[in-house]
């Protein structure tokens, strides 16, 4: 009979999950009892019912398989009756959300999203609630308290876990269901999009390249794009998930997806290019020698939503994170749809989705989604774009430029300063705060400042308030400069600066946002004193 035992542990006071769960260096998670302590705290606070099914899976990064097995053993020891896990311990984050909504009471997802993997990289773990979305802050606060107080965790010694064998297995009276990680998700995509039209598109010679960045989306993209939709073999590159993501940084942007960008901007570029990130929830869209900003992408999906079968009856509303450009706001106004501005973090969209207030939502950090799951979804966005291209029979560039001609263009850029010493980054933010009261009514970059504040969000569904969500400088003409410290890194701080300016009509069709925004970029640097305070002469990444 397998032995269930209580293992003594020393509490870990640093286990406070952020908006994307607990992320630390892989070596930290390899500290004796560290992972187990946090998992026990999650299970204690979740207090799943006696008939619960727990969904488990991750992005395949280094330590994923071992951590998955540990979680399964602990689930058995804690009396959870059923665990559903992706074969090999693999599940993309949107696929995990879908399985939770179909079969589960909650889920544990192993990922550090777009952060590098490997022995010297990052690892992460988060809990998604029964709606399929990230747990609310009230839950993560309780987990942190519990993790800091634990003196033991429960473990079931059941030997090797059969992660590679699809089917049901008995583990100490617990049912372990190992499932194909792709099948249910692919079926969901087929219900949302016009696969027949996309197949016709590919059959007509349409060429595409999808860069999975050696991350979790590879098997999903290969099954859907090449097998179900008939894209040419080799359409998916870097399609095998590797523990270190092939030594790359699995973040789908113009800097880290450089091979894809070079091909799409080359002489023999395919018609369409796309990439996804470590856990499959982000996306980048490219046309021939043309980049689509995530903010424009959300707006164009909203404007063309009814072209996809899953949204043919119309959409209830849209939402964007505060740093995301206001391009989708203009679409919403024209379509007489509600439009919500939320803090960064998908859980804020979850409340609006669950309440039926919105259908589409997105963040400028290459994340877009809808009410089909409660996470952003990279491959979903790619398929939505393919559906629109097939329906409109236009190139990506033509679609975007017609959108600008109709709605105007929100010139937009984000400058990331990664791994800045935390005290220097905090100093920049405080320096900006110290100036806010005196900025209103003054002129900067030839524009009058309407107000300067620290964004606070009042949730229209549950009435909760979230303060200190980003420093804003708002101009009379609708231009914006925003400063935020990101919580997605594990070393130092990531300081993000967002710059936006709206231009209506044909004047908005210039293709270089860095040139169009140059004076606002310089103004943002002058206000913040980033170069002198951080020692950084230039951003790490510009998008």
C-alpha positions in Angstrom: 0.0 0.0 0.0 1.5 3.4 -1.0 2.6 5.4 2.0 1.2 8.9 2.7 3.5 10.8 4.9 3.9 14.3 6.4 7.2 15.8 5.5 8.7 18.4 7.8 9.4 21.8 6.1 10.7 25.2 7.0 8.3 28.0 6.1 9.3 30.1 3.1 8.3 33.7 3.6 9.2 34.8 0.0 6.4 32.7 -1.6 4.1 35.6 -2.4 2.6 35.0 -5.9 2.4 38.0 -8.3 -0.2 38.6 -10.9 1.2 35.7 -12.9 1.8 33.3 -10.0 5.1 32.5 -8.2 8.1 33.1 -10.5 11.7 32.5 -9.4 14.9 31.3 -10.7 14.9 27.5 -11.4 17.6 27.0 -8.8 15.3 28.5 -6.2 12.5 26.0 -7.0 15.2 23.3 -6.7 15.8 24.3 -3.1 14.7 21.3 -0.8 11.0 21.6 0.1 10.5 24.9 -1.8 8.2 23.6 -4.5 6.4 21.2 -2.2 5.8 24.0 0.4 4.1 26.2 -2.2 2.0 23.4 -3.6 0.8 22.4 -0.2 -0.1 26.0 0.5 -2.0 26.1 -2.8 -3.9 22.9 -2.1 -4.8 24.0 1.5 -6.2 27.4 0.4 -8.0 25.9 -2.7 -9.8 23.4 -0.4 -11.1 21.5 -3.4 -14.4 19.6 -2.9 -14.5 15.8 -2.5 -15.5 15.3 -6.1 -12.9 17.6 -7.6 -10.8 17.2 -10.7 -7.5 19.0 -10.6 -5.9 19.9 -14.0 -2.1 19.9 -14.1 0.3 20.7 -16.9 3.0 23.1 -18.0 5.1 24.6 -20.8 7.8 21.9 -20.8 10.6 24.1 -19.5 13.4 22.6 -17.4 12.0 21.1 -14.2 8.4 20.8 -15.6 8.3 17.0 -15.7 9.7 16.6 -12.2 7.4 19.3 -10.7 4.4 17.7 -12.4 5.1 14.4 -10.8 5.6 16.0 -7.4 2.2 17.8 -7.7 0.4 14.6 -8.6 2.0 12.7 -5.7 0.9 15.6 -3.3 -2.6 15.7 -4.8 -3.0 12.0 -4.0 -1.7 12.6 -0.5 -4.2 15.4 0.0 -7.2 13.3 -0.9 -7.9 14.8 -4.3 -9.9 12.1 -6.1 -9.0 12.9 -9.8 -6.1 14.6 -11.5 -6.1 15.3 -15.3 -2.7 16.0 -16.8 -1.4 16.6 -20.3 0.7 13.8 -21.7 4.3 14.3 -20.7 3.2 16.9 -18.3 2.6 19.3 -21.1 -0.3 21.8 -21.5 -0.3 25.3 -23.0 -1.8 27.8 -20.6 -4.9 28.4 -22.8 -5.4 24.7 -23.3 -5.2 24.2 -19.5 -7.8 26.9 -19.0 -10.1 25.1 -21.5 -9.7 21.8 -19.7 -10.5 23.4 -16.4 -13.7 24.9 -17.8 -14.6 21.5 -19.4 -13.7 19.1 -16.7 -12.0 20.7 -13.7 -12.5 22.3 -10.4 -9.2 24.2 -10.7 -5.7 23.8 -12.1 -2.0 24.1 -11.4 -0.1 25.5 -14.3 3.7 25.3 -14.5 5.2 28.2 -16.5 7.2 31.3 -16.3 5.5 32.4 -19.6 7.9 34.3 -21.9 10.8 34.1 -19.5 13.9 32.1 -20.5 14.1 28.5 -19.3 16.8 25.9 -18.5 18.8 25.2 -15.4 19.9 28.8 -15.2 16.6 30.2 -16.3 13.2 30.8 -14.7 10.4 28.6 -13.4 6.9 29.4 -12.3 3.7 28.0 -10.9 0.2 29.4 -10.6 -3.3 28.4 -9.6 -6.3 28.9 -11.9 -9.7 28.8 -10.4 -12.8 26.9 -11.6 -13.6 29.5 -14.2 -10.3 28.7 -15.9 -8.7 32.0 -15.0 -5.9 33.1 -12.7 -6.8 33.1 -9.1 -7.8 36.5 -7.6 -5.5 38.5 -5.3 -7.4 37.5 -2.3 -6.5 33.8 -3.0 -2.8 34.5 -3.6 -2.6 36.6 -0.4 -3.9 33.6 1.5 -1.5 31.3 -0.2 1.4 33.5 0.8 0.3 33.5 4.4 -0.1 29.8 4.4 3.3 29.2 2.7 4.9 31.3 5.4 3.3 29.3 8.2 3.6 25.7 7.0 5.7 23.2 9.1 5.0 20.1 6.9 3.5 19.0 3.6 1.8 15.8 2.6 3.5 13.4 0.1 2.3 10.0 -1.3 5.1 7.6 -2.3 3.6 6.0 -5.4 6.8 5.6 -7.4 7.1 6.6 -11.0 4.2 8.6 -12.5 3.0 7.3 -15.9 3.0 10.7 -17.6 3.6 9.3 -21.1 0.7 6.8 -21.2 -2.6 8.2 -22.2 -5.5 6.7 -20.2 -6.6 6.3 -16.6 -4.3 5.1 -13.9 -5.0 4.4 -10.2 -2.6 6.0 -7.8 -3.3 5.2 -4.2 -7.0 5.4 -4.9 -6.7 8.6 -6.9 -7.6 8.5 -10.6 -4.9 10.0 -12.8 -6.2 10.8 -16.3 -3.4 11.4 -18.8 -4.8 13.1 -21.9 -3.7 14.3 -25.3 -2.7 17.9 -24.5 -3.8 19.2 -28.0 -7.0 17.4 -28.9 -9.6 19.3 -26.8 -8.0 22.7 -27.7 -7.9 21.9 -31.4 -11.6 21.0 -31.3 -12.4 24.2 -29.6 -10.6 26.2 -32.3 -12.4 24.4 -35.0 -15.7 25.5 -33.4 -14.7 29.1 -33.4 -13.1 29.7 -36.8 -14.0 28.9 -40.5 -11.5 26.1 -41.0 -12.9 25.4 -44.5 -12.1 29.0 -45.6 -8.6 28.8 -44.1 -8.0 25.5 -45.8 -9.0 27.1 -49.1 -6.6 29.9 -48.4 -3.7 27.6 -48.0 -4.7 25.4 -50.9 -4.6 28.5 -53.1 -0.8 29.0 -52.4 -1.0 31.2 -49.3 2.4 30.9 -47.5 2.8 31.2 -43.8 5.6 30.8 -41.2 4.8 30.1 -37.5 7.7 30.3 -35.0 6.9 28.2 -31.9 10.2 29.3 -30.4 10.9 25.7 -29.2 8.1 26.2 -26.7 4.8 24.6 -25.9 2.8 25.9 -28.9 4.8 23.7 -31.4 2.6 20.6 -31.2 -0.6 22.7 -31.2 0.4 24.7 -34.3 1.6 21.6 -36.1 -1.6 19.7 -35.5 -3.9 22.6 -36.4 -2.0 24.5 -39.1 -0.3 21.7 -41.0 -2.6 18.7 -40.3 -6.1 20.2 -40.0 -5.7 23.3 -42.2 -3.3 21.9 -44.8 -0.5 24.5 -44.5 2.7 23.2 -46.1 5.0 20.9 -44.1 7.6 23.1 -42.5 5.2 26.0 -41.9 5.8 25.5 -38.2 9.5 26.1 -37.2 11.2 25.5 -33.9 8.2 23.3 -33.2 9.6 20.8 -30.6 9.3 22.0 -27.0 12.8 22.0 -25.4 13.6 22.4 -21.7 15.7 25.5 -22.4 13.7 26.7 -25.4 16.7 26.0 -27.6 18.7 28.6 -25.7 16.4 31.4 -26.8 14.1 33.8 -25.1 10.6 32.6 -25.9 9.0 36.1 -26.1 7.3 36.8 -29.5 8.5 40.3 -30.3 10.7 41.9 -32.9 13.8 41.4 -30.8 13.6 37.8 -29.6 11.8 36.3 -32.7 14.6 37.6 -34.9 14.7 34.7 -37.3 11.0 35.0 -38.1 11.3 38.8 -38.4 14.3 38.4 -40.8 12.3 36.0 -43.0 9.1 38.1 -43.1 11.1 41.2 -44.0 13.2 39.4 -46.5 13.1 39.4 -50.3 11.1 36.1 -50.5 8.9 36.6 -47.5 5.8 34.4 -47.0 2.4 36.1 -46.9 1.9 35.8 -43.1 4.1 35.3 -40.1 3.3 34.6 -36.4 4.9 33.5 -33.2 3.9 32.5 -29.7 5.7 32.4 -26.4 6.8 29.9 -23.7 3.4 28.8 -22.5 1.4 29.7 -25.6 -0.6 32.6 -24.4 1.1 35.4 -26.4 1.2 36.2 -30.1 3.0 38.3 -32.7 1.4 38.9 -36.1 3.4 39.9 -39.2 2.6 40.4 -42.8 5.0 40.7 -45.7 7.5 43.3 -44.4 4.9 44.5 -42.0 4.5 44.3 -38.2 1.1 44.5 -36.5 1.2 46.0 -33.0 -0.7 44.1 -30.4 -2.9 47.2 -29.8 -3.8 47.4 -33.4 -4.4 43.7 -33.5 -7.0 43.8 -30.8 -8.8 46.7 -32.5 -8.8 44.9 -35.9 -10.1 41.7 -34.3 -12.9 43.6 -32.7 -13.8 45.5 -35.9 -13.9 42.2 -37.9 -15.2 39.8 -35.2 -18.3 38.8 -37.0 -16.3 37.3 -39.8 -15.4 34.3 -37.5 -18.3 31.8 -36.9 -17.7 31.8 -33.1 -18.5 35.5 -33.0 -20.9 35.9 -35.9 -23.7 37.0 -33.6 -21.7 40.0 -32.5 -19.7 40.8 -29.4 -20.9 42.1 -26.0 -18.0 44.5 -25.4 -14.2 44.9 -25.3 -11.6 45.6 -22.7 -7.9 46.6 -22.8 -5.3 47.0 -20.1 -4.5 50.6 -19.2 -1.1 50.7 -21.0 -2.5 49.3 -24.2 -3.2 51.9 -26.9 -6.7 53.3 -27.2 -7.1 51.9 -30.8 -9.8 49.5 -29.7 -11.7 52.3 -27.9 -12.3 53.9 -31.3 -13.7 50.7 -32.7 -15.9 50.3 -29.7 -17.3 53.8 -30.0 -18.1 53.3 -33.7 -19.8 50.0 -33.0 -21.6 51.3 -29.8 -19.9 48.7 -27.6 -18.9 49.0 -24.0 -15.1 49.4 -23.6 -13.3 48.9 -20.3 -9.8 50.0 -19.3 -8.3 47.7 -16.6 -5.0 47.2 -14.9 -2.4 44.8 -16.4 -3.3 41.2 -15.5 -5.7 38.8 -17.0 -7.7 38.3 -13.9 -9.2 41.7 -14.3 -10.6 40.6 -17.7 -11.9 37.5 -16.1 -14.5 39.3 -14.0 -15.8 41.1 -17.0 -15.9 37.9 -19.1 -17.6 35.9 -16.4 -20.2 38.7 -16.1 -20.9 38.7 -19.8 -19.8 42.4 -20.1 -17.1 41.8 -22.8 -16.2 39.2 -25.4 -12.8 40.3 -26.6 -9.9 41.7 -24.5 -6.2 42.3 -24.8 -2.9 43.7 -23.5 -0.2 45.5 -25.4 2.3 42.8 -24.2 1.3 40.6 -27.1 -1.7 39.0 -25.3 -5.2 38.8 -26.8 -8.2 36.6 -25.9 -11.9 36.2 -25.7 -14.6 34.5 -23.7 -13.6 31.0 -25.0 -11.1 30.6 -22.2 -10.0 32.8 -19.3 -6.4 33.3 -20.4 -4.9 35.1 -23.3 -4.4 32.8 -26.2 -1.6 33.1 -28.8 -2.7 30.5 -31.4 -6.3 31.6 -31.1 -5.2 35.1 -32.2 -3.3 33.7 -35.1 -6.3 31.6 -36.3 -8.5 34.7 -35.9 -6.2 36.6 -38.2 -6.1 33.8 -40.8 -9.9 33.8 -40.7 -10.0 37.5 -41.4 -7.5 37.3 -44.2 -9.4 34.4 -45.8 -12.7 36.3 -45.5 -11.5 39.7 -46.7 -9.1 38.3 -49.3 -6.6 41.0 -48.5 -3.0 41.1 -47.3 -2.2 41.9 -43.7 -0.9 45.3 -44.6 -4.0 46.1 -46.7 -6.3 45.1 -43.7 -4.3 47.3 -41.3 -4.1 50.3 -43.5 -7.8 50.2 -44.3 -8.4 50.1 -40.6 -6.3 53.2 -40.0 -8.0 55.0 -42.9 -11.4 54.2 -41.2 -10.6 54.7 -37.5 -7.4 56.7 -37.5 -4.1 55.5 -36.2 -2.8 55.3 -32.6 0.9 55.6 -33.0 2.3 53.5 -30.2 5.5 52.1 -28.8 6.8 50.4 -25.7 10.4 50.7 -24.4 11.5 48.0 -22.0 14.5 48.4 -19.7 15.1 44.9 -18.3 17.0 43.8 -15.2 17.4 47.3 -13.9 18.6 47.4 -10.3 15.5 47.5 -8.2 16.5 50.6 -6.2 17.3 52.5 -9.4 13.9 51.5 -11.0 12.1 52.5 -7.9 14.0 55.8 -7.8 12.8 56.6 -11.4 9.2 55.9 -10.4 9.4 58.1 -7.3 11.1 60.9 -9.3 8.1 60.9 -11.6 5.6 60.8 -8.7 7.3 63.8 -7.2 6.6 65.9 -10.3 3.0 64.8 -10.9 1.2 67.6 -9.0 3.0 70.3 -10.9 2.7 68.8 -14.4 -1.0 69.5 -15.1 -1.5 72.5 -17.4 2.1 72.6 -18.5 3.4 72.0 -22.0 5.6 69.0 -23.0 6.6 68.0 -26.5 4.4 70.8 -27.9 1.3 69.3 -26.2 -0.6 70.5 -23.1 -0.7 68.1 -20.2 -4.3 67.5 -19.0 -3.4 65.5 -15.9 -0.8 63.2 -14.3 -1.8 60.5 -12.0 -1.3 56.9 -10.7 -4.0 54.8 -12.3 -6.6 53.3 -10.0 -9.2 50.8 -11.2 -12.7 50.3 -9.7 -13.9 46.9 -10.8 -17.5 47.4 -12.2 -18.4 43.8 -11.4 -17.3 43.2 -7.8 -16.6 46.8 -6.7 -13.0 46.1 -5.7 -10.4 48.8 -6.1 -6.8 48.4 -7.4 -4.5 51.3 -6.9 -0.9 52.2 -8.0 -1.3 50.5 -11.4 0.9 52.8 -13.5 2.0 56.4 -13.7 0.3 58.3 -16.4 0.9 61.7 -18.2 -2.3 62.4 -20.2 -2.4 65.2 -22.8 -5.3 67.2 -24.2 -4.9 65.7 -27.6 -5.2 62.1 -26.4 -1.5 61.4 -26.3 -0.2 59.5 -23.3 3.1 58.6 -21.6 2.9 55.8 -19.1 5.5 54.3 -16.8 5.2 50.9 -15.1 7.3 48.4 -13.2 6.6 44.9 -14.5 6.3 41.9 -12.2 7.1 39.3 -14.8 10.9 39.1 -14.3 12.9 37.4 -11.7 16.1 39.5 -11.7 16.1 43.2 -10.8 13.2 45.1 -12.2 11.7 45.7 -15.7 10.9 49.3 -16.3 8.4 49.8 -19.1 7.6 53.1 -20.8 4.6 53.4 -23.1 4.2 56.3 -25.6 1.0 56.9 -27.7 -0.3 59.6 -30.0 -3.4 59.5 -32.2 -3.6 60.8 -35.8 -6.8 60.8 -37.9 -7.2 60.2 -41.6 -4.5 59.8 -44.2 -1.8 61.5 -42.1 -1.9 58.4 -39.9 -0.5 56.0 -42.6 3.2 56.7 -42.1 4.8 53.3 -41.3 7.5 54.3 -38.7 6.1 54.9 -35.2 9.5 55.6 -33.7 9.9 58.6 -36.0 6.3 59.7 -35.4 6.7 59.5 -31.7 10.3 60.8 -31.4 9.5 64.0 -29.6 7.2 62.2 -27.1 9.9 59.6 -26.5 12.5 62.3 -25.7 9.9 64.0 -23.4 9.3 60.7 -21.6 13.1 60.4 -21.0 13.4 64.0 -19.8 10.6 63.6 -17.3 11.9 60.3 -15.9 15.6 60.8 -16.2 15.9 57.1 -17.0 19.4 57.2 -18.6 21.1 59.0 -15.7 19.2 57.2 -13.0 19.6 53.7 -14.4 22.8 53.9 -16.4 20.9 52.7 -19.5 21.6 54.6 -22.6 18.9 52.7 -24.6 16.0 50.2 -23.9 16.6 46.5 -23.9 13.6 46.0 -26.2 11.6 48.4 -28.3 8.2 47.3 -29.7 
